[in-house]
Amino acid sequence: MTDNKLYFETVCGDGTLKLSYDAAAALIRTAAGEISGVSEAMTPDTMPAGWHGSKGTWIAPGETENGCRVRMYITVQLGDPLTARAAAVQEKIKNALEASTFLTAESVDVFVAGVRLDK
């Protein structure tokens, strides 16, 4: 059976440490979900070449050896200040990636794709 997953890789001691794009995207989704009033938004099924992901979270290799780029599409609750909410999501994603993995977030782009009306 062949492994079709894509990985970020870094040399670690005598071996190589691999982190799948799927695992990185799951970490990103979890971090963003910790921000009050934020939920994931669905995005188009296709992104520019080199981007991988789904469910509103896209990730691509960065320019540096352990760098990555992130695009997150979110829905926010009506009444929340959009710029403050998006900035909080950016910071949370960057901190989570850099604290939990060997990746450096070179760019974290957060797009507000919708507003949720809670009853």
C-alpha positions, 0 to 999 in steps of 0.5 A: 500500500502506498502512502499518498499523504504529504508531509513536512519533514525536518532532520531530527538526530539520526532520523527524519521527523515527519508531520502530515499536512492533515495533522497540521491542518487539524491542529490549526482547526483546533486552535482557531476553534478555541477563539470565542465566536469563531467557527470554520467556514467551507471554502471552494474545493480548489486552491492555487497549486501547492495548497492542501487542505479542506474544511476551511483550512489550507496549508502550503510549504513556506519559503524557509526549510521549516516554514509554512503558510496558512489560509483559514476561512472563518465564520464569526458571530454577529456583533463580534468585531471582525478585525479583532476576531481575525487577529486573535485567530491569526495569533492563536494559529501562529502560536499553536503551530510554533509551540507544538510542531517544528513549523514556523508560520511564515504567513497566516491569512484569515478570511471572514467568509461569513457571519453567523446569526444566533437566535 
